[in-house]
Amino acid sequence: MKKTNIFRRLLAFAIDAHIIVFLFQIIALLLSPFYFLPLFPGIWFV
């Protein structure tokens, strides 16, 4: 098995985390007329 660089793994994790938070923000924006979903706690679901 090829050993991966730790910096590449951290970069991949950071990109994935930003995508997840971005998608949560879009969902929160779409549901905001019906439910109160604060924008900041989206970070805690990562």
mmCIF entry with sequence, helices, sheets and N, C-alpha, C, O atoms, coordinates in Angstrom:
data_MODEL
# 
_entry.id   MODEL 
# 
_entity.id                         1 
_entity.type                       polymer 
_entity.pdbx_number_of_molecules   1 
# 
_entity_poly.entity_id                      1 
_entity_poly.type                           'polypeptide(L)' 
_entity_poly.nstd_linkage                   no 
_entity_poly.nstd_monomer                   no 
_entity_poly.pdbx_seq_one_letter_code       MKKTNIFRRLLAFAIDAHIIVFLFQIIALLLSPFYFLPLFPGIWFV 
_entity_poly.pdbx_seq_one_letter_code_can   MKKTNIFRRLLAFAIDAHIIVFLFQIIALLLSPFYFLPLFPGIWFV 
_entity_poly.pdbx_strand_id                 A 
# 
loop_
_entity_poly_seq.entity_id 
_entity_poly_seq.num 
_entity_poly_seq.mon_id 
_entity_poly_seq.hetero 
1 1  MET n 
1 2  LYS n 
1 3  LYS n 
1 4  THR n 
1 5  ASN n 
1 6  ILE n 
1 7  PHE n 
1 8  ARG n 
1 9  ARG n 
1 10 LEU n 
1 11 LEU n 
1 12 ALA n 
1 13 PHE n 
1 14 ALA n 
1 15 ILE n 
1 16 ASP n 
1 17 ALA n 
1 18 HIS n 
1 19 ILE n 
1 20 ILE n 
1 21 VAL n 
1 22 PHE n 
1 23 LEU n 
1 24 PHE n 
1 25 GLN n 
1 26 ILE n 
1 27 ILE n 
1 28 ALA n 
1 29 LEU n 
1 30 LEU n 
1 31 LEU n 
1 32 SER n 
1 33 PRO n 
1 34 PHE n 
1 35 TYR n 
1 36 PHE n 
1 37 LEU n 
1 38 PRO n 
1 39 LEU n 
1 40 PHE n 
1 41 PRO n 
1 42 GLY n 
1 43 ILE n 
1 44 TRP n 
1 45 PHE n 
1 46 VAL n 
# 
_struct_asym.id          A 
_struct_asym.entity_id   1 
# 
loop_
_struct_conf.conf_type_id 
_struct_conf.id 
_struct_conf.pdbx_PDB_helix_id 
_struct_conf.beg_label_comp_id 
_struct_conf.beg_label_asym_id 
_struct_conf.beg_label_seq_id 
_struct_conf.pdbx_beg_PDB_ins_code 
_struct_conf.end_label_comp_id 
_struct_conf.end_label_asym_id 
_struct_conf.end_label_seq_id 
_struct_conf.pdbx_end_PDB_ins_code 
_struct_conf.beg_auth_comp_id 
_struct_conf.beg_auth_asym_id 
_struct_conf.beg_auth_seq_id 
_struct_conf.end_auth_comp_id 
_struct_conf.end_auth_asym_id 
_struct_conf.end_auth_seq_id 
_struct_conf.pdbx_PDB_helix_class 
_struct_conf.details 
_struct_conf.pdbx_PDB_helix_length 
HELX_P HELX_P1 AA1 ILE A 6  ? LEU A 31 ? ILE A 6  LEU A 31 1 ? 26 
HELX_P HELX_P2 AA2 PHE A 40 ? PHE A 45 ? PHE A 40 PHE A 45 5 ? 6  
# 
_struct_conf_type.id          HELX_P 
_struct_conf_type.criteria    ? 
_struct_conf_type.reference   ? 
# 
loop_
_atom_site.group_PDB 
_atom_site.id 
_atom_site.type_symbol 
_atom_site.label_atom_id 
_atom_site.label_alt_id 
_atom_site.label_comp_id 
_atom_site.label_asym_id 
_atom_site.label_entity_id 
_atom_site.label_seq_id 
_atom_site.pdbx_PDB_ins_code 
_atom_site.Cartn_x 
_atom_site.Cartn_y 
_atom_site.Cartn_z 
_atom_site.occupancy 
_atom_site.B_iso_or_equiv 
_atom_site.pdbx_formal_charge 
_atom_site.auth_seq_id 
_atom_site.auth_comp_id 
_atom_site.auth_asym_id 
_atom_site.auth_atom_id 
_atom_site.pdbx_PDB_model_num 
ATOM 1   N N  . MET A 1 1  ? 0.838   -1.172 0.000  1.00 0.00 ? 1  MET A N  1 
ATOM 2   C CA . MET A 1 1  ? 0.000   0.000  0.000  1.00 0.00 ? 1  MET A CA 1 
ATOM 3   C C  . MET A 1 1  ? 0.889   1.243  0.000  1.00 0.00 ? 1  MET A C  1 
ATOM 4   O O  . MET A 1 1  ? 1.868   1.330  0.741  1.00 0.00 ? 1  MET A O  1 
ATOM 5   N N  . LYS A 1 2  ? 0.524   2.190  -0.841 1.00 0.00 ? 2  LYS A N  1 
ATOM 6   C CA . LYS A 1 2  ? 1.312   3.404  -0.969 1.00 0.00 ? 2  LYS A CA 1 
ATOM 7   C C  . LYS A 1 2  ? 1.011   4.346  0.207  1.00 0.00 ? 2  LYS A C  1 
ATOM 8   O O  . LYS A 1 2  ? -0.147  4.560  0.565  1.00 0.00 ? 2  LYS A O  1 
ATOM 9   N N  . LYS A 1 3  ? 2.056   4.891  0.785  1.00 0.00 ? 3  LYS A N  1 
ATOM 10  C CA . LYS A 1 3  ? 1.893   5.802  1.906  1.00 0.00 ? 3  LYS A CA 1 
ATOM 11  C C  . LYS A 1 3  ? 1.581   7.200  1.368  1.00 0.00 ? 3  LYS A C  1 
ATOM 12  O O  . LYS A 1 3  ? 2.311   7.731  0.531  1.00 0.00 ? 3  LYS A O  1 
ATOM 13  N N  . THR A 1 4  ? 0.481   7.790  1.864  1.00 0.00 ? 4  THR A N  1 
ATOM 14  C CA . THR A 1 4  ? 0.097   9.123  1.386  1.00 0.00 ? 4  THR A CA 1 
ATOM 15  C C  . THR A 1 4  ? 0.685   10.190 2.295  1.00 0.00 ? 4  THR A C  1 
ATOM 16  O O  . THR A 1 4  ? 0.954   9.958  3.473  1.00 0.00 ? 4  THR A O  1 
ATOM 17  N N  . ASN A 1 5  ? 0.868   11.332 1.727  1.00 0.00 ? 5  ASN A N  1 
ATOM 18  C CA . ASN A 1 5  ? 1.413   12.453 2.450  1.00 0.00 ? 5  ASN A CA 1 
ATOM 19  C C  . ASN A 1 5  ? 0.355   13.013 3.402  1.00 0.00 ? 5  ASN A C  1 
ATOM 20  O O  . ASN A 1 5  ? -0.806  13.155 3.020  1.00 0.00 ? 5  ASN A O  1 
ATOM 21  N N  . ILE A 1 6  ? 0.748   13.332 4.639  1.00 0.00 ? 6  ILE A N  1 
ATOM 22  C CA . ILE A 1 6  ? -0.200  13.827 5.634  1.00 0.00 ? 6  ILE A CA 1 
ATOM 23  C C  . ILE A 1 6  ? -0.802  15.159 5.202  1.00 0.00 ? 6  ILE A C  1 
ATOM 24  O O  . ILE A 1 6  ? -1.961  15.437 5.508  1.00 0.00 ? 6  ILE A O  1 
ATOM 25  N N  . PHE A 1 7  ? -0.037  15.985 4.499  1.00 0.00 ? 7  PHE A N  1 
ATOM 26  C CA . PHE A 1 7  ? -0.557  17.273 4.056  1.00 0.00 ? 7  PHE A CA 1 
ATOM 27  C C  . PHE A 1 7  ? -1.628  17.112 2.986  1.00 0.00 ? 7  PHE A C  1 
ATOM 28  O O  . PHE A 1 7  ? -2.579  17.892 2.938  1.00 0.00 ? 7  PHE A O  1 
ATOM 29  N N  . ARG A 1 8  ? -1.483  16.114 2.135  1.00 0.00 ? 8  ARG A N  1 
ATOM 30  C CA . ARG A 1 8  ? -2.515  15.853 1.126  1.00 0.00 ? 8  ARG A CA 1 
ATOM 31  C C  . ARG A 1 8  ? -3.793  15.372 1.789  1.00 0.00 ? 8  ARG A C  1 
ATOM 32  O O  . ARG A 1 8  ? -4.893  15.729 1.368  1.00 0.00 ? 8  ARG A O  1 
ATOM 33  N N  . ARG A 1 9  ? -3.643  14.552 2.835  1.00 0.00 ? 9  ARG A N  1 
ATOM 34  C CA . ARG A 1 9  ? -4.830  14.068 3.559  1.00 0.00 ? 9  ARG A CA 1 
ATOM 35  C C  . ARG A 1 9  ? -5.526  15.211 4.284  1.00 0.00 ? 9  ARG A C  1 
ATOM 36  O O  . ARG A 1 9  ? -6.755  15.281 4.290  1.00 0.00 ? 9  ARG A O  1 
ATOM 37  N N  . LEU A 1 10 ? -4.754  16.111 4.899  1.00 0.00 ? 10 LEU A N  1 
ATOM 38  C CA . LEU A 1 10 ? -5.348  17.256 5.584  1.00 0.00 ? 10 LEU A CA 1 
ATOM 39  C C  . LEU A 1 10 ? -6.028  18.199 4.603  1.00 0.00 ? 10 LEU A C  1 
ATOM 40  O O  . LEU A 1 10 ? -7.091  18.746 4.899  1.00 0.00 ? 10 LEU A O  1 
ATOM 41  N N  . LEU A 1 11 ? -5.424  18.390 3.446  1.00 0.00 ? 11 LEU A N  1 
ATOM 42  C CA . LEU A 1 11 ? -6.033  19.234 2.426  1.00 0.00 ? 11 LEU A CA 1 
ATOM 43  C C  . LEU A 1 11 ? -7.346  18.616 1.932  1.00 0.00 ? 11 LEU A C  1 
ATOM 44  O O  . LEU A 1 11 ? -8.338  19.324 1.755  1.00 0.00 ? 11 LEU A O  1 
ATOM 45  N N  . ALA A 1 12 ? -7.350  17.324 1.714  1.00 0.00 ? 12 ALA A N  1 
ATOM 46  C CA . ALA A 1 12 ? -8.569  16.643 1.276  1.00 0.00 ? 12 ALA A CA 1 
ATOM 47  C C  . ALA A 1 12 ? -9.660  16.757 2.349  1.00 0.00 ? 12 ALA A C  1 
ATOM 48  O O  . ALA A 1 12 ? -10.828 16.969 2.024  1.00 0.00 ? 12 ALA A O  1 
ATOM 49  N N  . PHE A 1 13 ? -9.284  16.619 3.614  1.00 0.00 ? 13 PHE A N  1 
ATOM 50  C CA . PHE A 1 13 ? -10.255 16.755 4.694  1.00 0.00 ? 13 PHE A CA 1 
ATOM 51  C C  . PHE A 1 13 ? -10.813 18.172 4.741  1.00 0.00 ? 13 PHE A C  1 
ATOM 52  O O  . PHE A 1 13 ? -12.017 18.356 4.920  1.00 0.00 ? 13 PHE A O  1 
ATOM 53  N N  . ALA A 1 14 ? -9.952  19.175 4.581  1.00 0.00 ? 14 ALA A N  1 
ATOM 54  C CA . ALA A 1 14 ? -10.406 20.571 4.620  1.00 0.00 ? 14 ALA A CA 1 
ATOM 55  C C  . ALA A 1 14 ? -11.372 20.860 3.471  1.00 0.00 ? 14 ALA A C  1 
ATOM 56  O O  . ALA A 1 14 ? -12.372 21.553 3.657  1.00 0.00 ? 14 ALA A O  1 
ATOM 57  N N  . ILE A 1 15 ? -11.077 20.338 2.303  1.00 0.00 ? 15 ILE A N  1 
ATOM 58  C CA . ILE A 1 15 ? -11.964 20.551 1.158  1.00 0.00 ? 15 ILE A CA 1 
ATOM 59  C C  . ILE A 1 15 ? -13.307 19.870 1.400  1.00 0.00 ? 15 ILE A C  1 
ATOM 60  O O  . ILE A 1 15 ? -14.354 20.462 1.138  1.00 0.00 ? 15 ILE A O  1 
ATOM 61  N N  . ASP A 1 16 ? -13.290 18.649 1.891  1.00 0.00 ? 16 ASP A N  1 
ATOM 62  C CA . ASP A 1 16 ? -14.532 17.932 2.189  1.00 0.00 ? 16 ASP A CA 1 
ATOM 63  C C  . ASP A 1 16 ? -15.347 18.655 3.257  1.00 0.00 ? 16 ASP A C  1 
ATOM 64  O O  . ASP A 1 16 ? -16.568 18.760 3.142  1.00 0.00 ? 16 ASP A O  1 
ATOM 65  N N  . ALA A 1 17 ? -14.680 19.151 4.292  1.00 0.00 ? 17 ALA A N  1 
ATOM 66  C CA . ALA A 1 17 ? -15.378 19.856 5.365  1.00 0.00 ? 17 ALA A CA 1 
ATOM 67  C C  . ALA A 1 17 ? -16.039 21.121 4.839  1.00 0.00 ? 17 ALA A C  1 
ATOM 68  O O  . ALA A 1 17 ? -17.167 21.435 5.219  1.00 0.00 ? 17 ALA A O  1 
ATOM 69  N N  . HIS A 1 18 ? -15.348 21.851 3.971  1.00 0.00 ? 18 HIS A N  1 
ATOM 70  C CA . HIS A 1 18 ? -15.931 23.069 3.422  1.00 0.00 ? 18 HIS A CA 1 
ATOM 71  C C  . HIS A 1 18 ? -17.135 22.761 2.530  1.00 0.00 ? 18 HIS A C  1 
ATOM 72  O O  . HIS A 1 18 ? -18.112 23.511 2.532  1.00 0.00 ? 18 HIS A O  1 
ATOM 73  N N  . ILE A 1 19 ? -17.076 21.688 1.786  1.00 0.00 ? 19 ILE A N  1 
ATOM 74  C CA . ILE A 1 19 ? -18.207 21.298 0.934  1.00 0.00 ? 19 ILE A CA 1 
ATOM 75  C C  . ILE A 1 19 ? -19.413 20.932 1.789  1.00 0.00 ? 19 ILE A C  1 
ATOM 76  O O  . ILE A 1 19 ? -20.536 21.324 1.473  1.00 0.00 ? 19 ILE A O  1 
ATOM 77  N N  . ILE A 1 20 ? -19.193 20.186 2.867  1.00 0.00 ? 20 ILE A N  1 
ATOM 78  C CA . ILE A 1 20 ? -20.296 19.788 3.747  1.00 0.00 ? 20 ILE A CA 1 
ATOM 79  C C  . ILE A 1 20 ? -20.928 21.007 4.398  1.00 0.00 ? 20 ILE A C  1 
ATOM 80  O O  . ILE A 1 20 ? -22.154 21.109 4.453  1.00 0.00 ? 20 ILE A O  1 
ATOM 81  N N  . VAL A 1 21 ? -20.111 21.935 4.893  1.00 0.00 ? 21 VAL A N  1 
ATOM 82  C CA . VAL A 1 21 ? -20.650 23.149 5.511  1.00 0.00 ? 21 VAL A CA 1 
ATOM 83  C C  . VAL A 1 21 ? -21.402 23.985 4.478  1.00 0.00 ? 21 VAL A C  1 
ATOM 84  O O  . VAL A 1 21 ? -22.456 24.541 4.785  1.00 0.00 ? 21 VAL A O  1 
ATOM 85  N N  . PHE A 1 22 ? -20.880 24.078 3.273  1.00 0.00 ? 22 PHE A N  1 
ATOM 86  C CA . PHE A 1 22 ? -21.547 24.840 2.217  1.00 0.00 ? 22 PHE A CA 1 
ATOM 87  C C  . PHE A 1 22 ? -22.910 24.232 1.886  1.00 0.00 ? 22 PHE A C  1 
ATOM 88  O O  . PHE A 1 22 ? -23.888 24.960 1.722  1.00 0.00 ? 22 PHE A O  1 
ATOM 89  N N  . LEU A 1 23 ? -22.980 22.910 1.787  1.00 0.00 ? 23 LEU A N  1 
ATOM 90  C CA . LEU A 1 23 ? -24.259 22.268 1.504  1.00 0.00 ? 23 LEU A CA 1 
ATOM 91  C C  . LEU A 1 23 ? -25.246 22.468 2.644  1.00 0.00 ? 23 LEU A C  1 
ATOM 92  O O  . LEU A 1 23 ? -26.436 22.676 2.406  1.00 0.00 ? 23 LEU A O  1 
ATOM 93  N N  . PHE A 1 24 ? -24.758 22.407 3.890  1.00 0.00 ? 24 PHE A N  1 
ATOM 94  C CA . PHE A 1 24 ? -25.636 22.642 5.024  1.00 0.00 ? 24 PHE A CA 1 
ATOM 95  C C  . PHE A 1 24 ? -26.181 24.068 5.001  1.00 0.00 ? 24 PHE A C  1 
ATOM 96  O O  . PHE A 1 24 ? -27.341 24.290 5.350  1.00 0.00 ? 24 PHE A O  1 
ATOM 97  N N  . GLN A 1 25 ? -25.368 25.026 4.599  1.00 0.00 ? 25 GLN A N  1 
ATOM 98  C CA . GLN A 1 25 ? -25.818 26.412 4.536  1.00 0.00 ? 25 GLN A CA 1 
ATOM 99  C C  . GLN A 1 25 ? -26.914 26.580 3.472  1.00 0.00 ? 25 GLN A C  1 
ATOM 100 O O  . GLN A 1 25 ? -27.861 27.341 3.670  1.00 0.00 ? 25 GLN A O  1 
ATOM 101 N N  . ILE A 1 26 ? -26.783 25.879 2.361  1.00 0.00 ? 26 ILE A N  1 
ATOM 102 C CA . ILE A 1 26 ? -27.811 25.948 1.318  1.00 0.00 ? 26 ILE A CA 1 
ATOM 103 C C  . ILE A 1 26 ? -29.115 25.346 1.835  1.00 0.00 ? 26 ILE A C  1 
ATOM 104 O O  . ILE A 1 26 ? -30.185 25.916 1.620  1.00 0.00 ? 26 ILE A O  1 
ATOM 105 N N  . ILE A 1 27 ? -29.037 24.201 2.512  1.00 0.00 ? 27 ILE A N  1 
ATOM 106 C CA . ILE A 1 27 ? -30.234 23.569 3.067  1.00 0.00 ? 27 ILE A CA 1 
ATOM 107 C C  . ILE A 1 27 ? -30.867 24.461 4.121  1.00 0.00 ? 27 ILE A C  1 
ATOM 108 O O  . ILE A 1 27 ? -32.088 24.610 4.154  1.00 0.00 ? 27 ILE A O  1 
ATOM 109 N N  . ALA A 1 28 ? -30.043 25.061 4.991  1.00 0.00 ? 28 ALA A N  1 
ATOM 110 C CA . ALA A 1 28 ? -30.566 25.952 6.021  1.00 0.00 ? 28 ALA A CA 1 
ATOM 111 C C  . ALA A 1 28 ? -31.252 27.166 5.387  1.00 0.00 ? 28 ALA A C  1 
ATOM 112 O O  . ALA A 1 28 ? -32.285 27.624 5.877  1.00 0.00 ? 28 ALA A O  1 
ATOM 113 N N  . LEU A 1 29 ? -30.682 27.681 4.309  1.00 0.00 ? 29 LEU A N  1 
ATOM 114 C CA . LEU A 1 29 ? -31.292 28.823 3.632  1.00 0.00 ? 29 LEU A CA 1 
ATOM 115 C C  . LEU A 1 29 ? -32.633 28.446 3.011  1.00 0.00 ? 29 LEU A C  1 
ATOM 116 O O  . LEU A 1 29 ? -33.582 29.228 3.062  1.00 0.00 ? 29 LEU A O  1 
ATOM 117 N N  . LEU A 1 30 ? -32.715 27.265 2.432  1.00 0.00 ? 30 LEU A N  1 
ATOM 118 C CA . LEU A 1 30 ? -33.973 26.828 1.812  1.00 0.00 ? 30 LEU A CA 1 
ATOM 119 C C  . LEU A 1 30 ? -35.052 26.537 2.844  1.00 0.00 ? 30 LEU A C  1 
ATOM 120 O O  . LEU A 1 30 ? -36.234 26.755 2.580  1.00 0.00 ? 30 LEU A O  1 
ATOM 121 N N  . LEU A 1 31 ? -34.659 26.045 4.018  1.00 0.00 ? 31 LEU A N  1 
ATOM 122 C CA . LEU A 1 31 ? -35.633 25.707 5.049  1.00 0.00 ? 31 LEU A CA 1 
ATOM 123 C C  . LEU A 1 31 ? -35.927 26.854 6.007  1.00 0.00 ? 31 LEU A C  1 
ATOM 124 O O  . LEU A 1 31 ? -36.817 26.733 6.848  1.00 0.00 ? 31 LEU A O  1 
ATOM 125 N N  . SER A 1 32 ? -35.206 27.954 5.901  1.00 0.00 ? 32 SER A N  1 
ATOM 126 C CA . SER A 1 32 ? -35.360 29.043 6.858  1.00 0.00 ? 32 SER A CA 1 
ATOM 127 C C  . SER A 1 32 ? -36.765 29.656 6.907  1.00 0.00 ? 32 SER A C  1 
ATOM 128 O O  . SER A 1 32 ? -37.160 30.129 7.972  1.00 0.00 ? 32 SER A O  1 
ATOM 129 N N  . PRO A 1 33 ? -37.540 29.676 5.816  1.00 0.00 ? 33 PRO A N  1 
ATOM 130 C CA . PRO A 1 33 ? -38.910 30.204 5.967  1.00 0.00 ? 33 PRO A CA 1 
ATOM 131 C C  . PRO A 1 33 ? -39.793 29.316 6.847  1.00 0.00 ? 33 PRO A C  1 
ATOM 132 O O  . PRO A 1 33 ? -40.787 29.794 7.395  1.00 0.00 ? 33 PRO A O  1 
ATOM 133 N N  . PHE A 1 34 ? -39.455 28.058 6.989  1.00 0.00 ? 34 PHE A N  1 
ATOM 134 C CA . PHE A 1 34 ? -40.293 27.130 7.734  1.00 0.00 ? 34 PHE A CA 1 
ATOM 135 C C  . PHE A 1 34 ? -39.756 26.805 9.122  1.00 0.00 ? 34 PHE A C  1 
ATOM 136 O O  . PHE A 1 34 ? -40.533 26.613 10.057 1.00 0.00 ? 34 PHE A O  1 
ATOM 137 N N  . TYR A 1 35 ? -38.448 26.742 9.262  1.00 0.00 ? 35 TYR A N  1 
ATOM 138 C CA . TYR A 1 35 ? -37.809 26.382 10.525 1.00 0.00 ? 35 TYR A CA 1 
ATOM 139 C C  . TYR A 1 35 ? -36.683 27.361 10.812 1.00 0.00 ? 35 TYR A C  1 
ATOM 140 O O  . TYR A 1 35 ? -36.082 27.924 9.897  1.00 0.00 ? 35 TYR A O  1 
ATOM 141 N N  . PHE A 1 36 ? -36.404 27.557 12.103 1.00 0.00 ? 36 PHE A N  1 
ATOM 142 C CA . PHE A 1 36 ? -35.260 28.389 12.468 1.00 0.00 ? 36 PHE A CA 1 
ATOM 143 C C  . PHE A 1 36 ? -34.029 27.500 12.523 1.00 0.00 ? 36 PHE A C  1 
ATOM 144 O O  . PHE A 1 36 ? -33.895 26.667 13.419 1.00 0.00 ? 36 PHE A O  1 
ATOM 145 N N  . LEU A 1 37 ? -33.126 27.682 11.557 1.00 0.00 ? 37 LEU A N  1 
ATOM 146 C CA . LEU A 1 37 ? -31.865 26.956 11.528 1.00 0.00 ? 37 LEU A CA 1 
ATOM 147 C C  . LEU A 1 37 ? -30.738 27.975 11.530 1.00 0.00 ? 37 LEU A C  1 
ATOM 148 O O  . LEU A 1 37 ? -30.460 28.589 10.500 1.00 0.00 ? 37 LEU A O  1 
ATOM 149 N N  . PRO A 1 38 ? -30.093 28.162 12.659 1.00 0.00 ? 38 PRO A N  1 
ATOM 150 C CA . PRO A 1 38 ? -28.993 29.134 12.674 1.00 0.00 ? 38 PRO A CA 1 
ATOM 151 C C  . PRO A 1 38 ? -27.873 28.704 11.735 1.00 0.00 ? 38 PRO A C  1 
ATOM 152 O O  . PRO A 1 38 ? -27.653 27.509 11.538 1.00 0.00 ? 38 PRO A O  1 
ATOM 153 N N  . LEU A 1 39 ? -27.173 29.659 11.159 1.00 0.00 ? 39 LEU A N  1 
ATOM 154 C CA . LEU A 1 39 ? -26.164 29.347 10.152 1.00 0.00 ? 39 LEU A CA 1 
ATOM 155 C C  . LEU A 1 39 ? -24.878 28.806 10.764 1.00 0.00 ? 39 LEU A C  1 
ATOM 156 O O  . LEU A 1 39 ? -24.263 27.913 10.182 1.00 0.00 ? 39 LEU A O  1 
ATOM 157 N N  . PHE A 1 40 ? -24.457 29.308 11.899 1.00 0.00 ? 40 PHE A N  1 
ATOM 158 C CA . PHE A 1 40 ? -23.158 28.920 12.450 1.00 0.00 ? 40 PHE A CA 1 
ATOM 159 C C  . PHE A 1 40 ? -23.064 27.454 12.859 1.00 0.00 ? 40 PHE A C  1 
ATOM 160 O O  . PHE A 1 40 ? -22.029 26.844 12.592 1.00 0.00 ? 40 PHE A O  1 
ATOM 161 N N  . PRO A 1 41 ? -24.083 26.835 13.497 1.00 0.00 ? 41 PRO A N  1 
ATOM 162 C CA . PRO A 1 41 ? -23.896 25.446 13.939 1.00 0.00 ? 41 PRO A CA 1 
ATOM 163 C C  . PRO A 1 41 ? -23.698 24.441 12.818 1.00 0.00 ? 41 PRO A C  1 
ATOM 164 O O  . PRO A 1 41 ? -23.471 23.265 13.100 1.00 0.00 ? 41 PRO A O  1 
ATOM 165 N N  . GLY A 1 42 ? -23.773 24.849 11.569 1.00 0.00 ? 42 GLY A N  1 
ATOM 166 C CA . GLY A 1 42 ? -23.476 23.936 10.479 1.00 0.00 ? 42 GLY A CA 1 
ATOM 167 C C  . GLY A 1 42 ? -22.059 23.405 10.546 1.00 0.00 ? 42 GLY A C  1 
ATOM 168 O O  . GLY A 1 42 ? -21.775 22.308 10.063 1.00 0.00 ? 42 GLY A O  1 
ATOM 169 N N  . ILE A 1 43 ? -21.184 24.171 11.136 1.00 0.00 ? 43 ILE A N  1 
ATOM 170 C CA . ILE A 1 43 ? -19.778 23.744 11.277 1.00 0.00 ? 43 ILE A CA 1 
ATOM 171 C C  . ILE A 1 43 ? -19.666 22.545 12.213 1.00 0.00 ? 43 ILE A C  1 
ATOM 172 O O  . ILE A 1 43 ? -18.753 21.735 12.052 1.00 0.00 ? 43 ILE A O  1 
ATOM 173 N N  . TRP A 1 44 ? -20.552 22.411 13.170 1.00 0.00 ? 44 TRP A N  1 
ATOM 174 C CA . TRP A 1 44 ? -20.424 21.341 14.177 1.00 0.00 ? 44 TRP A CA 1 
ATOM 175 C C  . TRP A 1 44 ? -20.854 19.981 13.625 1.00 0.00 ? 44 TRP A C  1 
ATOM 176 O O  . TRP A 1 44 ? -20.622 18.960 14.272 1.00 0.00 ? 44 TRP A O  1 
ATOM 177 N N  . PHE A 1 45 ? -21.473 19.945 12.448 1.00 0.00 ? 45 PHE A N  1 
ATOM 178 C CA . PHE A 1 45 ? -21.882 18.658 11.878 1.00 0.00 ? 45 PHE A CA 1 
ATOM 179 C C  . PHE A 1 45 ? -20.765 18.005 11.077 1.00 0.00 ? 45 PHE A C  1 
ATOM 180 O O  . PHE A 1 45 ? -20.919 16.878 10.605 1.00 0.00 ? 45 PHE A O  1 
ATOM 181 N N  . VAL A 1 46 ? -19.668 18.682 10.922 1.00 0.00 ? 46 VAL A N  1 
ATOM 182 C CA . VAL A 1 46 ? -18.542 18.145 10.139 1.00 0.00 ? 46 VAL A CA 1 
ATOM 183 C C  . VAL A 1 46 ? -17.760 17.152 10.982 1.00 0.00 ? 46 VAL A C  1 
ATOM 184 O O  . VAL A 1 46 ? -16.773 16.586 10.511 1.00 0.00 ? 46 VAL A O  1 
# 
